Amino acid sequence: MLGLGLGINKSIAASEEEFSLADVAGLQLWVKNKTDVTTGATLTWADQSGNGNDVTQTVANSQPTYSSSDGSFDFTGSNNVTPIYMDFDAQLTLQAFSAFYVIEMTIDAVNEFYGLGQDKDDPNNKHIQMFGSTSATFSYLIGGSSPTFRVNALQNTSNPPSNATKFIFGVSKSSVVNGTTTFTNNGDTMNTSTTYSSGIPVTIDVLGYKVNGGRSFDGKIYEVAYYNQYISGDDYTNIINDLKSRNGIS
């Protein structure tokens, strides 16, 4: 009887440890820390969602620096001539969605754009980004045909990220016009807005580049996942906890 009880406990523990981001419905793209990265003439970060939407860069001068020791892609160091970014194999067109980025940002005294995801064909009007300085940090979501269709996190007055500290940046948008959009830091709400006035989906096919001014994401990216639904409750908590555990975030 004792052995049976131990076996049950081990099975429960194993099942708890086996949570995967793919267990939550709607996973569209998932590039995982230290998983299926190929370096060389073509830098490839293979999609783990089952959709085959790998993230690649064939231009040597535009490749982020990959570290096999911590699994980071360093997008720092671009300029107006040579932005550093990676391409999705296929564009994501998302009406309702939740996006998760495990990132580490450089936040200095100068206001700068930090591109995270964007549509290459319409980079100024369809993107997700962090924007900030040491005095104020913003999160932006632009998904319509002009910057007026914008949600911002109003200086992230609650739970803002810290300079050079790894954290999970989450942004979730419901499907309805003027629906809820939530920005989070390690799962804690930074700000919620209902000002997203566009019914046009957000389209994403580039990681790490904001074309305005040629600025790439000023920092490191460790893991990224996109879902085509607004995630909340236990699913959201499980995703955050899994990302924290794998990426060494307390």
N, C-alpha and C positions, 0 to 999 in steps of 0.2 A: 504493500500500500504506500509506503514511504517513497519507493522508487517511482510509482505512478504519479504521485503528487509532484515530485521534482520534475518529471517529464512534462506535466501540464504547465508548470511554471516556466520551464525553459521554452515551451512552444509559445506561450503568451509573450515572453520577452522577445523571442525571435520575431514574432509577428509585428510587435511594436517597433522594432528596429528596421523592418523591411518597408516602411512607408516610402513611397516614391512620388515625385512630383507628377508622374504619369498616372497616379491613382485618382487624381482630380480631373474631372471631365473638361474637355475643351483645350487641352494643351496643344499649342500650335508650333512652338519652337522652344527648344531647351538646349542651351550649350552649357555643359556641366564642368565644374571645377576639376582640372587635371584629368579630363576624360576625352579621348579621341582627338588629340591635337597633333597635327602634322606640320612640321616646319620645313623650310626650304624655299624654292622658287615660288611655290604657292603655299601660303599659310592657311591652314584649314582647321576650323573648330567644328567638329561634326555634331549635327543635331541629334539629340537623344529622344525626341518626341515621337519618333516613328514616321514623321512626315518627310524626312530626307531633305530638310531645308538647312543645309550646311551654311556656315558663315566663313567667307574666304577673302583673301586679298592676294592678287597676283603681282601687283606693282610693288617692287622692293622698297622704294622710298616712302610708300604709304602704309607699310606694315607696322603694326604695333610691336613692341618688344615683348616676346613671350618668356616667362620664367617657369621652368619645369619644377622648381623647388616649391613655389607657392601657388602655381597655376594662374598667375596674373597676366593680363595683357595690358601693357603700359602704353597709353595713347598720348602721353605727354610729349611735347617737343615739336608739334607741327607749327607751320606758319601759313601765311596767306597763299603761298605758292604750292606747298606740298602738304595737304591735310592728311592726317593719319586716320584711317577708318577701315571697316570691313563690310563686305557686301553679303546680303542674304541671297541664297540661290533663288528664292521666290519671294515676291512681295506679300506681306501680310496686310489684309484689309479687314479692319476690326471696328465693329460698331460698339457693342459692349465688350469690355476687355479688362483684364488685370495683367499688369506687367511687373516683373520683379528683377531688379538689378543689384547684384552684390558688387559694391564699388568702394573706391577710396579716392577722395577728391582733394585737390589742392585748392584751398580757400585763402586768398590773399587780400590785400587792402584795395585791390583794383577790381572794379566790376568787369567780369568777363563771362562769356557764354561757354557753357560746357555741354556740348551736344551728346545725347545718348542714343536716341533712335530717330530716324527721319525717312521721308520719302525722297529719293534721289531726284525725281522729276519735279518735285514741288517742295524743296527743302525749307523754304522760309515759312510755309503755311501749313505744313503737316509734320509735326515733330514732337518729341518728348525731350525735355532738357532740364538741367539744373543751371541756375544763373545766380551768381552771388559774389559777395565780398565778406570781409571780416565783420562788417556791420549789418549785413542783411543777406539772407539766402532765400531764393525763390525756386519754386518748381513750376514749369510751364507745360501745358498740353495744348497744342494747336492742331486742329484736325480739319478745319474748313478751308474755304477758298481765299481767306484773308486773315490777317492776324487779329481781327475783331472777334473771331471765333476762338477765344483763348480762355483757358482756365489757369489761374495762378494761385499759388499757395500763400500769398500775402505775407512774405518775409518769414514763413515757417515759424511764427512766434512760439509755437509749441513744439518741443522736441526737435530742434534743428540739428543737422549733422555737424560734426566737428572736423576741423582740418586734419587731413592725413590719418583719418580713422576709418577703418573698414566698417561699412554698415549696409543694410538692405534697404534700398530705396524702392518703395512700391507706389504704383499709381493705378487706380481702378476707376473705370467709367461705366455707368449704366447705359442702356441702349436708347433711352428716351431723350428728346431735346429738353434742355434745362434739367436733366436728371443729375444724380449725385456723382461727383468725382471726388475721390479721396486720395490724399498723399500721405504716405507713412514712412517712418524711420524705424527699422527693426520691428515693424508691426504696430508701433505706437503712432497714433494719428498726429500728423503735423498740421494739416488743415483740410477742411472739407468745403467744396464750393459747388454751387448749382448754377453757375453762370455759363456753362458750355452751351452756347445758343445754336450750334450747328447740328443738323441731322446728317451731315456728311461723315462717313467713317474716317477713322485715323488710318493712314496707310504708312507702313514702315518697311524699308528694305535696306537700310544702312545702320550700322552700329558704330557709334563713337565719333560723329562728325556733325557740326553745325556749320552750314556753308557760309552764313553771314559773317564776313571777316576771316573766313578760312580756319576757324578754330575747331580743333578736335576736342574730345573730352579731355580735360586737364586732370588726369589721374589714371587709376588702374581699374580694370573690370575683371571680376573673378568668375561670375556666373550670371546667366540671363535666362528668363523664362517668360513666355507670353501665352496667355489663355484668351479664348474668345467668349468669355463670360465675366460678369462682375462677381468676384468671389468674396465671400464673407464667412463669419462664424468659424466653425471647427476646421473647415477646409483651409481657410486663410491662416489660422493658427498653426496647423500642421505644416503648411508650406514654409512659413517663417521659421518654425523650429527646425525643420529639416535643413534649410539653407544655413541657419546659424550653426548647427552641429557640424556640417561638412566644411564650413568656411572659417571655423574657429572664432565665432562671434559669441560673446557671453551675453 
